[in-house]
Amino acid sequence: MPVLSLIYAFINLIILGLVLFFALRKSVGATLVNRKEDFIKKSKEAHDYYQESVKNFDQIQHRMSNIEQEAYTYLEETKNNANRLGIATIEDAKRAANVLIEDAKHLVGAEARQMRNKIREKFVSSIIEQTKVKLSTNVNDIKRNEYIDEYSREKR
Protein backbone atom coordinates (compact mmCIF):
# COMPACT_ATOMS: atom_id res chain seq x y z
CA MET A 1 0.00 0.00 0.00
CA PRO A 2 2.65 2.42 0.67
CA VAL A 3 3.84 1.91 -2.89
CA LEU A 4 0.39 2.51 -4.26
CA SER A 5 -0.02 5.71 -2.28
CA LEU A 6 3.37 6.82 -3.53
CA ILE A 7 2.31 6.22 -7.12
CA TYR A 8 -0.92 8.21 -6.59
CA ALA A 9 1.03 11.10 -5.12
CA PHE A 10 3.39 11.02 -8.06
CA ILE A 11 0.47 11.03 -10.55
CA ASN A 12 -1.13 13.94 -8.67
CA LEU A 13 2.16 15.81 -8.85
CA ILE A 14 2.37 15.28 -12.61
CA ILE A 15 -1.24 16.41 -13.10
CA LEU A 16 -0.62 19.50 -10.96
CA GLY A 17 2.54 20.28 -12.93
CA LEU A 18 0.68 19.97 -16.27
CA VAL A 19 -2.19 22.15 -15.06
CA LEU A 20 0.19 24.77 -13.80
CA PHE A 21 2.27 24.59 -16.96
CA PHE A 22 -0.73 25.16 -19.27
CA ALA A 23 -2.41 27.69 -16.98
CA LEU A 24 0.62 29.84 -16.29
CA ARG A 25 2.36 29.43 -19.64
CA LYS A 26 0.42 32.20 -21.36
CA SER A 27 0.57 34.72 -18.50
CA VAL A 28 4.29 34.19 -17.78
CA GLY A 29 5.08 34.32 -21.49
CA ALA A 30 3.05 37.48 -21.90
CA THR A 31 4.80 39.04 -18.90
CA LEU A 32 8.21 38.19 -20.32
CA VAL A 33 7.27 39.57 -23.73
CA ASN A 34 5.94 42.77 -22.11
CA ARG A 35 9.13 43.14 -20.08
CA LYS A 36 11.22 42.66 -23.21
CA GLU A 37 9.20 45.31 -25.08
CA ASP A 38 9.46 47.73 -22.11
CA PHE A 39 13.20 47.18 -21.94
CA ILE A 40 13.60 47.90 -25.65
CA LYS A 41 11.37 50.98 -25.38
CA LYS A 42 13.22 52.34 -22.30
CA SER A 43 16.65 51.73 -23.86
CA LYS A 44 15.55 53.59 -27.01
CA GLU A 45 14.30 56.52 -24.84
CA ALA A 46 17.58 56.53 -22.93
CA HIS A 47 19.51 56.60 -26.20
CA ASP A 48 17.36 59.50 -27.45
CA TYR A 49 17.93 61.41 -24.18
CA TYR A 50 21.64 60.76 -24.49
CA GLN A 51 21.70 62.10 -28.06
CA GLU A 52 19.74 65.19 -26.99
CA SER A 53 22.05 65.82 -24.02
CA VAL A 54 25.14 65.55 -26.26
CA LYS A 55 23.55 68.06 -28.63
CA ASN A 56 22.69 70.44 -25.74
CA PHE A 57 26.18 70.03 -24.31
CA ASP A 58 27.71 71.09 -27.62
CA GLN A 59 25.42 74.13 -27.76
CA ILE A 60 26.31 75.09 -24.18
CA GLN A 61 30.03 74.73 -24.93
CA HIS A 62 29.64 76.97 -27.96
CA ARG A 63 27.78 79.57 -25.87
CA MET A 64 30.43 79.39 -23.16
CA SER A 65 33.22 79.99 -25.65
CA ASN A 66 31.27 82.98 -27.04
CA ILE A 67 30.73 84.33 -23.53
CA GLU A 68 34.43 83.90 -22.70
CA GLN A 69 35.41 85.75 -25.86
CA GLU A 70 32.95 88.56 -25.14
CA ALA A 71 34.20 88.80 -21.55
CA TYR A 72 37.81 89.02 -22.73
CA THR A 73 36.89 91.75 -25.23
CA TYR A 74 34.92 93.65 -22.59
CA LEU A 75 37.80 93.35 -20.14
CA GLU A 76 40.25 94.74 -22.67
CA GLU A 77 37.93 97.65 -23.49
CA THR A 78 37.47 98.37 -19.80
CA LYS A 79 41.23 98.31 -19.21
CA ASN A 80 41.78 100.73 -22.08
CA ASN A 81 39.07 103.07 -20.81
CA ALA A 82 40.44 102.86 -17.28
CA ASN A 83 43.93 103.68 -18.52
CA ARG A 84 42.65 106.70 -20.40
CA LEU A 85 40.58 107.87 -17.44
CA GLY A 86 43.32 106.98 -14.97
CA ILE A 87 45.81 109.29 -16.65
CA ALA A 88 43.33 112.15 -16.53
CA THR A 89 42.44 111.33 -12.93
CA ILE A 90 46.08 111.22 -11.84
CA GLU A 91 46.74 114.58 -13.49
CA ASP A 92 43.65 116.04 -11.79
CA ALA A 93 44.81 114.66 -8.46
CA LYS A 94 48.27 116.19 -8.94
CA ARG A 95 46.73 119.56 -9.77
CA ALA A 96 44.44 119.37 -6.75
CA ALA A 97 47.39 118.39 -4.52
CA ASN A 98 49.42 121.36 -5.78
CA VAL A 99 46.50 123.68 -5.09
CA LEU A 100 46.22 122.25 -1.58
CA ILE A 101 49.95 122.71 -1.00
CA GLU A 102 49.79 126.33 -2.12
CA ASP A 103 46.74 126.98 0.06
CA ALA A 104 48.52 125.38 3.02
CA LYS A 105 51.58 127.57 2.43
CA HIS A 106 49.40 130.70 2.39
CA LEU A 107 47.61 129.60 5.54
CA VAL A 108 50.88 128.88 7.34
CA GLY A 109 52.24 132.26 6.26
CA ALA A 110 49.12 134.04 7.46
CA GLU A 111 49.21 132.17 10.77
CA ALA A 112 52.90 133.03 11.21
CA ARG A 113 52.21 136.72 10.56
CA GLN A 114 49.33 136.63 12.99
CA MET A 115 51.49 134.99 15.66
CA ARG A 116 54.28 137.54 15.13
CA ASN A 117 51.76 140.35 15.51
CA LYS A 118 50.42 138.83 18.73
CA ILE A 119 53.95 138.41 20.10
CA ARG A 120 54.74 142.03 19.22
CA GLU A 121 51.54 143.21 20.88
CA LYS A 122 52.34 141.25 24.04
CA PHE A 123 55.91 142.47 24.01
CA VAL A 124 54.84 146.08 23.53
CA SER A 125 52.16 145.81 26.21
CA SER A 126 54.64 144.27 28.65
CA ILE A 127 57.16 147.07 27.92
CA ILE A 128 54.45 149.66 28.45
CA GLU A 129 53.51 148.04 31.74
CA GLN A 130 57.13 147.95 32.85
CA THR A 131 57.53 151.56 31.83
CA LYS A 132 54.45 152.55 33.77
CA VAL A 133 55.80 150.78 36.84
CA LYS A 134 59.17 152.49 36.51
CA LEU A 135 57.54 155.86 35.90
CA SER A 136 55.16 155.48 38.76
CA THR A 137 58.05 155.37 41.20
CA ASN A 138 59.02 158.87 41.95
CA VAL A 139 61.18 159.56 38.92
CA ASN A 140 62.07 163.02 37.91
CA ASP A 141 61.48 164.51 34.47
CA ILE A 142 65.00 163.86 33.26
CA LYS A 143 64.81 160.18 34.05
CA ARG A 144 61.37 160.02 32.44
CA ASN A 145 62.77 161.46 29.20
CA GLU A 146 65.62 158.95 29.27
CA TYR A 147 63.15 156.09 29.65
CA ILE A 148 61.05 157.37 26.78
CA ASP A 149 64.15 157.68 24.61
CA GLU A 150 65.24 154.18 25.59
CA TYR A 151 61.77 152.87 24.82
CA SER A 152 61.63 154.50 21.44
CA ARG A 153 65.07 153.08 20.53
CA GLU A 154 63.93 149.59 21.47
CA LYS A 155 60.76 150.01 19.50
CA ARG A 156 62.69 150.74 16.32
DRENBALUM-232917 format. One record per residue (C-alpha): residue in one letter; residue number from 1; x negated, y, z negated. Coordinates in nm, 2 decimals. Each point is the difference from the previous one (the first is absolute). Layout:
BEGIN
(A,NUM,(X,Y,Z))
...
END
This chain:
BEGIN
(M,1,(0.00,0.00,0.00))
(P,2,(-0.27,0.24,-0.07))
(V,3,(-0.11,-0.05,0.36))
(L,4,(0.34,0.06,0.14))
(S,5,(0.04,0.32,-0.20))
(L,6,(-0.34,0.11,0.12))
(I,7,(0.11,-0.06,0.36))
(Y,8,(0.32,0.20,-0.05))
(A,9,(-0.19,0.29,-0.15))
(F,10,(-0.24,-0.01,0.30))
(I,11,(0.29,0.00,0.24))
(N,12,(0.16,0.29,-0.18))
(L,13,(-0.33,0.19,0.02))
(I,14,(-0.02,-0.05,0.37))
(I,15,(0.36,0.11,0.05))
(L,16,(-0.06,0.31,-0.21))
(G,17,(-0.31,0.08,0.19))
(L,18,(0.18,-0.03,0.34))
(V,19,(0.29,0.21,-0.12))
(L,20,(-0.24,0.27,-0.13))
(F,21,(-0.21,-0.02,0.32))
(F,22,(0.30,0.06,0.23))
(A,23,(0.17,0.25,-0.23))
(L,24,(-0.30,0.21,-0.07))
(R,25,(-0.18,-0.04,0.33))
(K,26,(0.20,0.28,0.18))
(S,27,(-0.02,0.25,-0.29))
(V,28,(-0.37,-0.05,-0.07))
(G,29,(-0.08,0.01,0.37))
(A,30,(0.21,0.32,0.04))
(T,31,(-0.18,0.15,-0.30))
(L,32,(-0.34,-0.08,0.14))
(V,33,(0.09,0.14,0.34))
(N,34,(0.14,0.32,-0.16))
(R,35,(-0.32,0.03,-0.20))
(K,36,(-0.21,-0.04,0.31))
(E,37,(0.20,0.26,0.19))
(D,38,(-0.03,0.24,-0.30))
(F,39,(-0.37,-0.05,-0.02))
(I,40,(-0.04,0.07,0.38))
(K,41,(0.22,0.31,-0.03))
(K,42,(-0.18,0.13,-0.31))
(S,43,(-0.35,-0.06,0.16))
(K,44,(0.12,0.19,0.31))
(E,45,(0.12,0.29,-0.22))
(A,46,(-0.33,0.00,-0.19))
(H,47,(-0.19,0.01,0.33))
(D,48,(0.21,0.29,0.12))
(Y,49,(-0.05,0.19,-0.32))
(Y,50,(-0.37,-0.06,0.03))
(Q,51,(-0.01,0.13,0.36))
(E,52,(0.20,0.31,-0.11))
(S,53,(-0.24,0.06,-0.30))
(V,54,(-0.30,-0.02,0.23))
(K,55,(0.16,0.25,0.23))
(N,56,(0.08,0.23,-0.29))
(F,57,(-0.35,-0.04,-0.14))
(D,58,(-0.15,0.11,0.33))
(Q,59,(0.23,0.30,0.02))
(I,60,(-0.09,0.10,-0.36))
(Q,61,(-0.37,-0.04,0.07))
(H,62,(0.04,0.23,0.31))
(R,63,(0.18,0.26,-0.21))
(M,64,(-0.26,-0.02,-0.27))
(S,65,(-0.28,0.06,0.25))
(N,66,(0.19,0.30,0.13))
(I,67,(0.06,0.13,-0.35))
(E,68,(-0.37,-0.04,-0.08))
(Q,69,(-0.10,0.18,0.32))
(E,70,(0.24,0.29,-0.08))
(A,71,(-0.12,0.02,-0.36))
(Y,72,(-0.36,0.02,0.12))
(T,73,(0.09,0.28,0.25))
(Y,74,(0.20,0.19,-0.26))
(L,75,(-0.29,-0.04,-0.25))
(E,76,(-0.25,0.14,0.26))
(E,77,(0.24,0.30,0.08))
(T,78,(0.04,0.07,-0.37))
(K,79,(-0.37,-0.01,-0.06))
(N,80,(-0.06,0.24,0.29))
(N,81,(0.27,0.24,-0.13))
(A,82,(-0.13,-0.02,-0.35))
(N,83,(-0.35,0.08,0.12))
(R,84,(0.13,0.30,0.19))
(L,85,(0.20,0.12,-0.30))
(G,86,(-0.27,-0.09,-0.24))
(I,87,(-0.25,0.23,0.16))
(A,88,(0.25,0.29,-0.01))
(T,89,(0.09,-0.09,-0.36))
(I,90,(-0.37,-0.01,-0.11))
(E,91,(-0.06,0.34,0.17))
(D,92,(0.30,0.14,-0.17))
(A,93,(-0.11,-0.13,-0.33))
(K,94,(-0.35,0.15,0.04))
(R,95,(0.16,0.34,0.09))
(A,96,(0.23,-0.02,-0.31))
(A,97,(-0.30,-0.10,-0.22))
(N,98,(-0.20,0.30,0.13))
(V,99,(0.29,0.23,-0.07))
(L,100,(0.03,-0.15,-0.35))
(I,101,(-0.37,0.05,-0.06))
(E,102,(0.01,0.36,0.11))
(D,103,(0.31,0.07,-0.22))
(A,104,(-0.18,-0.16,-0.29))
(K,105,(-0.31,0.22,0.06))
(H,106,(0.22,0.31,0.00))
(L,107,(0.18,-0.11,-0.31))
(V,108,(-0.33,-0.07,-0.18))
(G,109,(-0.13,0.34,0.10))
(A,110,(0.31,0.17,-0.12))
(E,111,(-0.01,-0.18,-0.33))
(A,112,(-0.37,0.08,-0.04))
(R,113,(0.07,0.37,0.06))
(Q,114,(0.29,-0.01,-0.24))
(M,115,(-0.22,-0.16,-0.27))
(R,116,(-0.28,0.25,0.06))
(N,117,(0.25,0.28,-0.04))
(K,118,(0.14,-0.15,-0.32))
(I,119,(-0.36,-0.04,-0.14))
(R,120,(-0.07,0.36,0.09))
(E,121,(0.32,0.12,-0.17))
(K,122,(-0.08,-0.19,-0.31))
(F,123,(-0.36,0.12,0.00))
(V,124,(0.11,0.36,0.05))
(S,125,(0.26,-0.03,-0.27))
(S,126,(-0.24,-0.15,-0.25))
(I,127,(-0.26,0.28,0.08))
(I,128,(0.27,0.26,-0.06))
(E,129,(0.10,-0.17,-0.32))
(Q,130,(-0.36,-0.01,-0.11))
(T,131,(-0.04,0.37,0.10))
(K,132,(0.30,0.10,-0.20))
(V,133,(-0.13,-0.18,-0.30))
(K,134,(-0.34,0.17,0.03))
(L,135,(0.17,0.34,0.06))
(S,136,(0.23,-0.04,-0.29))
(T,137,(-0.28,-0.01,-0.24))
(N,138,(-0.10,0.35,-0.08))
(V,139,(-0.22,0.07,0.31))
(N,140,(-0.09,0.34,0.10))
(D,141,(0.06,0.15,0.34))
(I,142,(-0.35,-0.06,0.12))
(K,143,(0.02,-0.37,-0.07))
(R,144,(0.34,-0.02,0.16))
(N,145,(-0.14,0.15,0.32))
(E,146,(-0.28,-0.26,-0.01))
(Y,147,(0.25,-0.28,-0.03))
(I,148,(0.20,0.13,0.28))
(D,149,(-0.31,0.03,0.22))
(E,150,(-0.10,-0.35,-0.10))
(Y,151,(0.34,-0.13,0.08))
(S,152,(0.02,0.16,0.34))
(R,153,(-0.35,-0.14,0.09))
(E,154,(0.12,-0.35,-0.10))
(K,155,(0.31,0.04,0.20))
(R,156,(-0.19,0.07,0.32))
END
